[in-house]
Amino acid sequence: MQGTMRPTAGALQQTVGCWHVPAGIPHAQQALRGRILPEELKQRCSATKPRAARQSAVTAAKLAEGKAGTPSRSLRQQPAAPQQQQQQQDSNELVALREAAKASLSSPAPAEWVDRFGSEPRKGADILVQCLEREGAFRVFAYPGGASMEIHQALTRSGIIRNILCRHEQGEIFAAEGYAKCTGDVGVCIATSGPGATNLVTGLADAMLDSVPLVAITGQVPRKMIGTDGFQETPIVEVTRQITKHNFLVMDLDDLPRIMKEAFYLARTGRPGPVLVDVPKDIQQQLAVPDWDTPMAISGYMSRLPAPPNPSQLAAVVRALKEAKRPTLYVGGGALDSSAELREFVRLTDIPVAQTLMGLGTFPEEDPLALQMLGMHGTVYANYAVNDSDLLLAFGVRFDDRVTGKLEAFASRARIVHIDIDPAEICKNKEAHIPICADLRASLIALNELLRRDPLPEGAFADWRAAIEAKKQEFPMTFPERDDVIIPQRAIQMLYEETNGEAIISTGVGQHQMWAAQWYQYNEPRRWVTSGGLGSMGFGLPSALGAAVAYDGTDGRPKKVVVDIDGDGSFLMNCQELATAAVEGLETKIMILNNQHLGMVVQSEDRFYKANRAHTYLGHRANEYHTTLDESHIFPDFVMMAKSCGVPGRRVIKPEELRGAIREMLDTPGPFLLDVMVPHVEHVLPMIPGGGSFKDIITKGDGRDEY
């Protein structure tokens, strides 16, 4: 996905080409940007490569040392004199940016940070922990082991870092993701070598696909044992090379302060992503006096961060808007930190907005121009708008297959404007007619200024909005009303009502995830925490713990309600984190939509496999609850499981008891588990079958029908 920078007031030249650079965070205020040229983007459109094949080359190029080239600027025919002026302006700007980068690489310590060791030597583990302090990483998720215990000892010597002890390394990295997704800050997790490190792999892949800023620190066997197949040794750098933005193996203690600065900088800038730092045990034990002023050595990467948006390309976008009759906004996770600018853009243009699963909340879903989610389980009217549009404004998206379906049929009538911070995404899946590789926030600020100077005609797209409104009336979002069972969509709708739409919602992966996306309305960014690209079951509970840590009401942070809407299958994959919630006293509410099945797979079995059940029932085979309706046949007993960890819980089966049970969950201090029994025959609708197009959309039926 891509994203936006946080510009300083009135000075876009001081931004760093990243999604989120909170004020006061050191080492990330200015950056040297190399030009991502329009003609280069045009070449990518005609000769794209798979991301996996491209990744090693891109990573190597970004991290290589060297100067930015002096590019040509022309995409269109221009008069000679203006072209020379533009080239001279670009040349001057690059010189200024290089000078700014030199200052950035030095990155002085934050003024409020004090080295508690003074000029005395300290262990490498203490240096690492002090690096975390200097980066403002005051909450970490770490599980100790033989190769990382020195780091944990050092954590006990820090007076400002709190460790949340998750009960599994996968739980801790998902928690770090949850923390990062709901704050925009870098999440930090720490694990030991061998199995501890490999337990982080799924989380690293998840963070890579969802563009989550993350620093994962792993212990490693001592340097002299590397490559000897020592106890709990795995080559985690090699294992994770294709699923991290970058990774480091620390072989010299003097490099550690610089590497940690680089790791955080890489994680948060450009297109955010996970960075792994592997630290051998003898490095952790070695004594040294750190040089905090050692500059970062990533000028090559910094020189290749995208340039400010090209004015001529932005002018082309405005011209396209004026020529369009049926424009549609397609907004993704890369727009989360551009929410205010996007809302202003919509106010100036009155263009309807469809959001991806990762972009929910960027634009308020209660707004009349909101089309809610598009894609496989998106609304009919969102998919209709994209299908019939003549101009598709793709902001912060990557044309994922769950959105596009059949690529050649997706937005086939439209000119496409694609603004993305990652050059690898431009024209990767869908050719863009106006490709802009730039920071989205800076692009929207500039576009809004152009539109204020030269506004669109009043009521320009009134007929188009009326057509979409008619489609909303024809195909409203609905679910069946029953008084004998609890309908899962109604449970989520009721949760929305009881929380006034102000909760942070996390989910696992499955039907419950799609229902949570459809029926809990998101009106602010970063209130929706889910596993999108990888679709990792077991994500819900630990990510909710991370969100609860971020908004626990301590140390000046606000307190927010956090609810994990989960499925029984997904919840089981990391249910051990109930112990973490209890021991750490985290205000995490868990609402399990329990249908005793792997619901999304069951839905596909119903639709495409004549309802043949192939290992999708999760209860006791001899006594299926939905057949016997005997409460003793519900398996497992999640309420008893929660109580064994000291977490209060309740099961609800009758619809008339649901609202009171939700209220009890929300009003109970600390964690609470609510087990909501729902029918396994309910389907997530609408649905576009994989590889299908808008004409294949399904809007009716459930597991009681034959297909």
C-alpha positions in Angstrom: 0.0 0.0 0.0 1.7 3.4 0.1 0.8 6.3 2.2 1.3 9.8 3.4 3.8 11.9 5.2 3.2 14.2 8.1 4.5 17.6 6.8 5.7 20.3 9.2 3.5 23.4 9.2 3.8 25.2 5.9 6.9 23.4 4.8 6.4 20.3 2.6 10.1 20.2 1.9 10.7 19.1 5.4 8.7 15.9 5.1 10.4 12.6 4.6 8.3 10.6 2.2 6.7 8.5 4.9 3.3 7.5 6.1 3.6 8.9 9.6 6.4 10.9 11.3 5.0 12.0 14.7 6.4 15.3 15.9 9.2 14.9 18.4 10.5 11.6 17.0 14.2 11.9 16.3 16.1 10.9 13.2 13.1 11.4 10.8 12.5 15.0 10.1 14.3 15.6 6.8 15.4 13.3 4.0 17.2 13.3 0.7 14.8 12.3 -2.1 15.8 11.0 -5.5 13.4 11.7 -8.3 10.9 9.0 -9.3 10.4 10.1 -12.8 7.2 10.1 -14.9 9.0 8.5 -17.8 10.3 5.8 -15.4 6.8 5.1 -14.3 5.7 4.8 -17.9 8.3 2.2 -18.5 7.1 0.3 -15.5 3.6 0.2 -16.9 4.8 -1.6 -20.0 7.3 -4.0 -18.3 6.2 -4.9 -14.7 7.6 -7.8 -12.7 6.1 -9.8 -9.9 6.8 -8.2 -6.5 8.6 -11.3 -5.2 11.1 -11.2 -8.1 11.5 -7.4 -7.7 11.8 -7.3 -4.0 15.5 -8.3 -3.6 16.6 -5.9 -6.4 14.5 -3.1 -5.0 15.7 -3.6 -1.4 19.3 -3.9 -2.5 19.1 -0.8 -4.6 17.4 1.2 -1.8 20.1 0.2 0.7 23.0 0.6 -1.6 25.3 3.6 -1.1 25.5 6.2 -3.8 24.2 9.5 -5.2 20.9 10.1 -6.8 21.0 10.5 -10.6 20.2 13.7 -12.3 17.0 12.9 -14.1 15.2 14.2 -17.1 11.9 15.7 -16.3 9.8 15.6 -19.5 6.8 13.4 -19.9 5.0 15.7 -22.4 6.1 18.1 -25.1 7.0 21.4 -23.4 8.4 24.7 -24.7 12.2 24.8 -24.5 12.5 27.7 -22.1 10.1 26.5 -19.4 11.7 23.1 -19.7 15.1 24.5 -19.0 13.7 26.5 -16.1 12.1 23.4 -14.6 15.4 21.4 -15.0 17.3 24.2 -13.2 14.7 24.3 -10.4 14.9 20.6 -10.0 18.7 20.7 -9.9 18.6 23.4 -7.2 16.1 21.4 -5.2 18.2 18.2 -5.3 21.2 20.1 -4.1 19.2 21.5 -1.2 17.7 18.1 -0.4 21.2 16.5 -0.3 22.3 19.1 2.2 19.2 18.4 4.3 19.9 14.7 4.2 23.4 15.2 5.7 21.8 16.8 8.7 19.2 14.1 8.9 21.8 11.3 8.9 23.5 12.8 11.9 20.3 12.6 14.0 21.1 14.2 17.4 19.7 12.7 20.5 16.3 13.9 21.7 16.8 16.7 24.2 14.8 15.0 27.0 16.8 11.8 26.9 19.5 11.3 29.5 22.2 8.5 29.3 21.9 6.9 32.8 25.3 5.3 32.3 27.1 8.5 31.6 30.4 7.8 30.0 30.7 4.3 31.6 30.8 1.1 29.6 27.6 -1.0 29.5 26.5 -4.2 28.0 25.4 -4.4 24.4 21.9 -5.4 25.6 21.7 -2.1 27.6 22.8 -0.2 24.5 20.0 -1.9 22.5 17.4 -1.0 25.2 18.7 2.6 25.3 18.3 2.7 21.5 14.6 1.8 22.1 14.3 4.6 24.6 15.8 7.1 22.2 13.3 6.1 19.6 10.4 6.6 21.9 9.5 2.9 22.0 8.3 2.8 25.5 6.0 -0.3 25.0 7.5 -3.5 23.7 6.2 -7.1 23.3 8.8 -9.6 24.3 9.1 -13.2 25.3 12.5 -14.3 26.8 14.7 -17.2 25.9 18.4 -18.3 26.1 19.6 -16.0 23.3 17.6 -13.0 24.4 17.7 -13.1 28.2 20.4 -10.4 28.3 18.0 -8.1 26.6 15.3 -8.9 29.1 17.7 -8.2 31.9 18.5 -4.9 30.4 14.7 -4.1 30.0 14.4 -4.5 33.8 17.1 -1.7 34.2 15.0 0.7 32.1 12.7 2.9 34.1 10.6 4.0 31.1 10.0 0.9 29.0 7.2 -1.5 29.8 7.3 -5.0 28.4 4.0 -6.8 27.8 4.7 -10.6 28.2 2.6 -12.3 25.6 2.3 -16.1 25.9 3.6 -16.9 22.4 5.9 -15.2 19.9 3.2 -15.1 17.3 1.0 -13.4 19.8 3.6 -10.8 20.6 4.2 -9.8 17.0 0.5 -9.6 16.3 0.2 -7.4 19.4 3.0 -5.2 18.1 1.1 -4.9 14.8 -2.1 -4.0 16.6 -0.2 -1.3 18.5 1.3 0.0 15.2 -2.0 -0.1 13.2 -4.0 1.9 15.7 -1.3 4.5 16.4 0.7 4.7 13.2 3.9 4.4 15.4 6.5 1.7 15.1 5.6 -1.5 17.0 8.4 -3.4 18.7 8.7 -7.1 19.5 11.6 -9.2 20.8 12.1 -13.0 20.6 14.9 -15.5 21.2 16.7 -17.4 18.6 15.6 -20.6 16.8 11.9 -21.4 17.4 11.3 -18.0 19.0 12.5 -16.2 15.9 10.7 -18.5 13.5 7.5 -18.0 15.5 7.7 -14.4 14.3 7.6 -15.3 10.6 3.9 -15.1 10.0 3.7 -11.7 11.7 6.5 -10.4 9.6 4.8 -11.5 6.4 1.6 -10.0 7.7 3.2 -6.7 8.4 4.9 -6.7 5.1 1.7 -7.2 3.1 -0.2 -4.6 5.2 2.6 -2.1 5.3 2.9 -2.0 9.1 5.9 -0.1 10.7 7.5 -2.8 12.9 10.9 -3.5 14.3 11.4 -7.2 15.3 14.5 -7.9 17.5 15.8 -11.5 17.8 18.5 -13.0 19.9 21.0 -15.2 18.0 23.6 -17.7 19.0 27.1 -16.3 19.7 29.0 -15.2 16.6 31.5 -18.0 16.7 28.6 -20.5 16.7 26.8 -19.1 13.7 26.7 -21.7 10.9 27.5 -24.6 13.2 23.9 -25.7 13.7 24.1 -24.8 17.3 21.3 -25.3 19.8 18.4 -23.1 18.8 20.2 -21.6 15.8 18.3 -20.6 12.7 19.5 -18.2 10.0 16.6 -15.9 10.6 18.0 -13.2 8.3 17.9 -15.5 5.4 14.5 -17.0 6.4 12.9 -13.6 6.5 14.7 -11.8 3.7 11.6 -11.8 1.3 9.1 -10.9 4.0 10.8 -7.9 5.6 11.6 -4.4 4.2 15.1 -5.0 5.4 17.0 -7.0 8.0 20.3 -6.7 9.9 22.7 -9.2 11.5 24.8 -7.3 14.1 28.4 -8.4 14.0 30.1 -5.4 15.6 28.8 -3.8 18.8 30.0 -0.4 17.6 27.4 -0.6 14.8 24.4 -1.3 17.1 23.4 2.4 17.7 23.5 3.1 14.0 21.7 0.0 13.0 18.9 0.6 15.4 18.5 4.2 14.1 18.3 2.8 10.6 15.9 0.1 11.5 13.3 2.5 12.9 13.9 5.0 10.1 13.4 2.3 7.5 10.3 0.9 9.2 8.5 4.2 9.4 9.5 6.0 6.2 8.5 5.5 2.5 6.1 2.6 2.4 6.2 1.4 6.0 7.1 -2.2 6.7 8.8 -4.7 9.1 12.6 -4.6 9.8 14.4 -7.4 11.6 17.5 -6.9 13.8 19.3 -10.2 14.7 21.7 -9.7 17.7 24.1 -12.5 18.7 24.3 -13.2 22.4 28.0 -12.3 22.7 27.2 -8.9 21.2 24.6 -8.5 23.9 27.1 -9.3 26.6 30.1 -7.3 25.3 30.9 -4.0 27.1 31.2 -0.7 25.2 30.6 3.0 25.4 28.2 3.8 22.6 28.7 6.6 20.1 25.2 7.9 19.8 26.2 10.4 17.1 27.3 7.8 14.5 25.3 8.9 11.4 23.0 6.5 9.5 24.5 4.9 6.4 21.4 4.7 4.2 21.8 7.8 2.0 21.1 5.5 -1.0 17.8 4.6 0.4 17.0 8.2 1.4 17.9 9.5 -2.1 15.3 7.1 -3.6 12.4 8.2 -1.4 9.7 9.7 -3.7 10.0 13.4 -4.7 7.3 15.9 -4.0 4.4 15.4 -6.5 5.0 16.7 -10.0 2.8 19.9 -10.5 2.3 19.0 -14.2 0.9 15.6 -13.2 -1.4 17.1 -10.6 -2.7 19.6 -13.2 -3.4 16.6 -15.4 -5.5 15.1 -12.6 -7.6 18.3 -12.3 -8.1 18.3 -16.1 -9.3 14.7 -15.9 -11.7 15.7 -13.2 -13.2 18.4 -15.4 -13.6 16.0 -18.3 -15.2 13.3 -16.2 -18.8 12.6 -15.8 -18.7 9.6 -13.5 -15.7 9.8 -11.2 -15.2 7.4 -8.2 -12.6 7.5 -5.4 -11.0 4.1 -4.6 -9.2 4.7 -1.2 -6.9 2.2 0.7 -4.7 1.8 3.7 -2.1 4.2 2.3 -4.6 7.1 2.9 -5.1 6.5 6.6 -2.8 9.4 7.5 -4.3 11.6 4.8 -7.9 11.5 6.2 -8.3 15.2 6.7 -6.9 16.0 3.3 -9.1 13.4 1.6 -12.2 14.7 3.3 -11.3 18.2 2.0 -10.8 16.8 -1.5 -14.3 15.2 -1.4 -15.8 18.4 -0.1 -14.3 20.2 -3.1 -15.4 17.6 -5.7 -18.5 15.8 -4.3 -17.1 12.5 -5.6 -18.4 9.2 -4.1 -15.9 7.3 -2.0 -15.3 3.5 -1.9 -12.8 2.2 0.6 -10.8 -1.0 0.8 -10.7 -3.4 3.8 -7.5 -1.7 4.9 -8.7 1.8 4.3 -11.9 1.7 6.4 -12.3 4.9 8.5 -10.3 7.1 6.2 -13.5 8.6 5.0 -16.5 8.6 7.4 -18.9 5.8 6.5 -21.9 7.9 7.8 -21.3 10.5 5.1 -23.8 10.4 2.2 -21.0 10.2 -0.3 -19.5 7.0 1.4 -20.1 3.8 -0.5 -18.6 1.6 2.2 -16.3 -1.2 1.3 -15.7 -2.4 -2.3 -14.4 -5.7 -3.6 -15.3 -9.4 -3.0 -17.6 -8.7 0.0 -18.1 -5.0 -0.7 -21.5 -3.3 -1.3 -23.2 -3.6 -4.6 -23.2 0.2 -5.0 -19.5 0.5 -4.3 -18.7 -2.1 -6.9 -21.3 -0.6 -9.3 -19.6 2.8 -9.0 -16.2 1.4 -9.8 -17.6 -0.7 -12.7 -19.4 2.2 -14.3 -17.0 5.0 -13.6 -15.2 6.9 -16.3 -12.5 8.2 -13.9 -11.1 6.1 -11.1 -9.0 7.9 -8.5 -7.0 5.2 -6.8 -5.4 6.7 -3.7 -3.2 4.6 -1.4 -4.1 1.3 -2.9 -2.4 -1.7 -4.7 -5.2 -3.1 -6.8 -5.4 -6.3 -4.7 -7.1 -9.3 -6.2 -9.8 -9.3 -3.5 -10.8 -5.8 -4.7 -10.4 -6.2 -8.4 -11.5 -9.8 -9.1 -11.0 -10.3 -12.8 -8.4 -7.6 -13.6 -9.3 -6.9 -17.2 -13.0 -6.3 -16.2 -12.1 -4.0 -13.2 -12.9 -0.4 -14.0 -12.6 -1.2 -17.7 -14.5 1.9 -18.7 -12.3 4.3 -16.6 -9.2 6.4 -16.9 -7.1 5.6 -13.8 -5.2 8.0 -11.6 -3.0 6.1 -9.3 -1.2 7.9 -6.5 1.1 5.7 -4.5 4.3 6.2 -2.5 5.8 2.8 -3.6 7.0 2.8 -7.2 6.8 -1.0 -7.3 3.0 -0.7 -7.1 2.5 1.7 -9.9 1.1 -0.2 -12.9 2.0 -3.5 -11.2 -1.5 -5.0 -11.5 -3.4 -2.4 -13.4 -2.1 0.2 -15.8 -2.6 3.8 -14.7 -3.3 6.6 -17.2 -1.9 9.2 -14.8 0.6 7.5 -12.6 2.0 9.6 -9.7 4.6 8.1 -7.4 4.5 10.5 -4.5 3.4 11.0 -0.9 -0.4 11.0 -0.9 -0.8 13.6 1.7 1.4 16.1 -0.1 -0.4 15.3 -3.3 -3.8 15.9 -1.8 -2.7 19.2 -0.2 -1.5 20.3 -3.7 -4.7 19.1 -5.4 -6.9 20.8 -2.9 -5.1 24.1 -3.5 -5.5 23.7 -7.3 -9.2 23.0 -6.9 -9.7 26.0 -4.6 -8.1 28.2 -7.2 -10.0 26.6 -10.1 -13.1 24.9 -8.7 -15.2 22.4 -10.5 -18.6 23.5 -11.8 -21.3 23.4 -9.2 -23.3 20.2 -9.4 -20.8 18.7 -11.9 -21.5 15.1 -10.9 -25.1 15.4 -9.7 -26.4 12.9 -12.2 -23.8 10.4 -11.3 -24.5 10.7 -7.6 -28.2 10.2 -8.3 -27.5 7.0 -10.2 -25.5 5.7 -7.3 -28.2 6.7 -4.8 -30.7 4.7 -7.0 -28.4 1.7 -6.8 -28.2 2.1 -3.0 -32.0 2.0 -2.8 -32.1 -1.0 -5.2 -29.5 -3.0 -3.3 -29.3 -1.9 0.3 -27.2 -3.8 2.8 -29.5 -6.2 4.6 -29.5 -9.3 6.7 -32.2 -11.8 7.6 -34.2 -11.1 10.7 -34.9 -14.1 12.9 -36.2 -14.4 16.5 -35.0 -18.0 17.1 -31.3 -17.5 16.7 -28.8 -14.6 17.0 -27.9 -13.3 13.5 -24.1 -12.4 13.5 -24.7 -9.2 11.6 -27.2 -8.0 14.1 -24.7 -8.7 17.0 -22.2 -6.4 15.3 -24.7 -3.8 14.6 -25.8 -3.9 18.3 -22.2 -3.6 19.4 -21.9 -0.5 17.2 -24.9 1.0 18.9 -23.7 0.2 22.4 -20.3 1.7 21.8 -21.6 4.7 19.8 -19.2 3.7 17.1 -16.2 4.8 19.1 -14.5 1.5 19.8 -11.3 0.2 18.3 -12.3 -3.0 16.6 -9.9 -5.9 15.9 -10.7 -9.1 14.2 -9.4 -12.5 13.3 -9.9 -13.8 9.8 -13.1 -15.3 8.3 -16.8 -14.5 8.1 -16.8 -12.5 11.3 -14.0 -10.2 9.8 -16.1 -9.4 6.8 -19.3 -8.8 8.9 -17.3 -6.5 11.2 -16.1 -4.6 8.1 -19.7 -4.3 6.8 -21.8 -3.7 9.9 -19.6 -1.7 12.3 -19.3 1.8 10.7 -15.8 3.4 10.9 -15.9 7.2 10.9 -12.3 7.8 12.0 -9.0 6.3 10.8 -7.1 3.8 12.8 -10.1 2.4 14.6 -10.0 -0.8 12.5 -7.3 -3.4 13.1 -7.3 -6.5 11.0 -5.1 -8.8 8.9 -5.8 -7.9 5.3 -3.2 -9.0 2.8 -2.0 -12.2 4.5 -5.4 -13.1 6.2 -3.8 -14.5 9.4 -6.2 -16.4 11.6 -5.4 -15.8 15.3 -4.8 -12.1 14.7 -7.7 -10.8 16.6 -7.0 -11.3 20.3 -3.3 -10.4 20.3 -3.8 -7.3 18.1 -6.5 -6.2 20.5 -4.0 -6.5 23.3 -1.6 -4.2 21.4 -4.4 -1.6 20.8 -5.4 -1.8 24.5 -1.8 -1.1 25.5 -1.6 1.9 23.1 -4.8 3.4 24.6 -4.7 2.3 28.2 -5.3 5.8 29.7 -1.8 5.9 31.4 1.1 8.3 30.9 -1.1 10.9 29.2 -2.5 8.5 26.6 -6.3 8.5 26.1 -8.3 5.5 27.1 -10.4 3.8 24.3 -12.7 0.8 24.3 -11.1 -2.1 22.4 -13.2 -5.0 21.2 -11.9 -8.2 19.4 -14.7 -9.4 17.2 -13.6 -13.0 16.6 -14.6 -16.4 15.2 -14.3 -19.6 17.2 -11.7 -21.0 14.7 -9.6 -17.9 14.6 -9.8 -17.3 18.3 -8.5 -20.8 19.1 -5.2 -20.1 17.2 -4.0 -17.6 19.9 -6.4 -18.2 22.8 -3.4 -18.4 25.1 -3.3 -14.6 25.1 -6.2 -14.7 27.5 -3.6 -15.2 30.1 -1.8 -12.0 28.9 -5.0 -10.0 29.0 -5.6 -11.1 32.6 -2.1 -10.7 34.0 -1.4 -7.4 32.3 -4.9 -6.1 33.3 -5.7 -5.0 29.7 -9.2 -3.6 28.9 -9.8 -6.0 26.1 -13.3 -7.1 25.3 -13.7 -10.3 23.2 -16.9 -11.1 21.3 -16.8 -14.5 19.7 -19.3 -15.2 16.9 -19.3 -18.9 17.5 -20.8 -21.1 14.8 -18.6 -24.2 15.6 -17.3 -24.2 12.1 -14.7 -22.6 9.8 -17.4 -20.3 8.5 -15.8 -18.8 5.4 -14.7 -22.2 4.1 -18.2 -23.6 4.9 -19.7 -20.8 2.8 -17.5 -21.9 -0.2 -18.5 -25.5 0.4 -22.2 -24.5 0.3 -21.8 -22.5 -2.8 -19.3 -24.5 -4.9 -18.9 -28.0 -3.4 -22.6 -29.0 -2.8 -22.2 -28.5 0.9 -19.8 -31.3 1.3 -18.1 -30.8 4.7 -14.3 -31.3 4.4 -12.9 -30.9 7.9 -14.6 -27.6 8.6 -16.6 -28.6 11.7 -14.6 -27.8 14.8 -16.8 -29.4 17.5 -17.2 -33.1 18.6 -18.3 -35.0 15.5 -20.7 -37.2 17.4 -22.7 -34.4 18.8 -23.0 -31.3 16.6 -24.5 -28.5 18.6 -26.5 -27.1 15.6 -28.2 -30.5 15.3 -28.8 -31.3 18.9 -29.2 -27.8 20.3 -27.8 -29.2 23.5 -25.7 -26.5 25.2 -23.5 -29.2 26.7 -22.4 -30.1 23.2 -20.8 -26.7 22.5 -17.1 -27.3 22.1 -14.8 -26.0 23.3 -16.2 -24.1 26.3 -14.8 -20.7 25.8 -16.4 -19.2 28.9 -14.7 -21.9 31.0 -11.5 -21.4 29.2 -11.6 -17.6 30.0 -12.4 -18.2 33.6 -9.5 -20.6 33.9 -7.3 -17.6 33.1 -9.2 -15.3 35.5 -11.1 -13.6 32.7 -14.9 -13.3 33.3 -17.1 -14.5 30.6 -20.7 -15.2 29.5 -22.4 -17.2 26.8 -25.5 -15.9 25.0 -27.9 -17.9 22.8 -31.2 -16.1 22.8 -31.6 -13.0 20.7 -33.5 -11.2 23.5 -30.5 -11.5 25.8 -27.9 -10.2 23.4 -28.0 -6.4 24.2 -27.8 -7.0 27.9 -24.9 -9.4 27.5 -23.0 -6.8 25.3 -23.7 -4.1 27.9 -22.3 -6.4 30.6 -19.2 -7.0 28.6 -18.6 -3.3 28.1 -19.3 -2.4 31.7 -17.1 -5.0 33.3 -13.7 -3.6 34.2 -10.7 -5.4 32.6 -11.0 -8.2 30.0 -14.2 -10.0 29.3 -15.2 -12.8 26.9 -18.7 -12.9 25.4 -19.5 -16.2 23.5 -22.3 -15.5 21.1 -23.8 -18.6 19.5 -24.7 -18.0 15.8 -25.9 -20.2 13.0 -23.4 -21.8 10.7 -25.6 -21.5 7.6 -25.4 -17.7 7.4 -23.4 -16.3 4.5 -21.4 -13.1 4.0 -23.1 -11.2 1.2 -22.7 -9.5 -1.2 -20.1 -11.8 -2.7 -18.1 -11.7 -5.9 -16.6 -15.2 -6.5 -12.8 -15.3 -6.8 -11.7 -14.3 -10.3 -15.2 -12.9 -11.0 -16.4 -9.5 -11.9 -19.2 -7.1 -11.0 -21.6 -9.0 -13.3 -21.1 -12.2 -11.2 -22.1 -10.6 -7.8 -24.2 -12.7 -5.5 -26.7 -11.0 -3.2 -29.0 -13.8 -1.9 -29.0 -17.2 -0.3 -27.4 -19.0 2.6 -26.4 -22.5 3.7 -30.0 -23.7 3.7 -30.3 -23.4 -0.1 -29.0 -25.8 -2.7 -26.6 -24.5 -5.4 
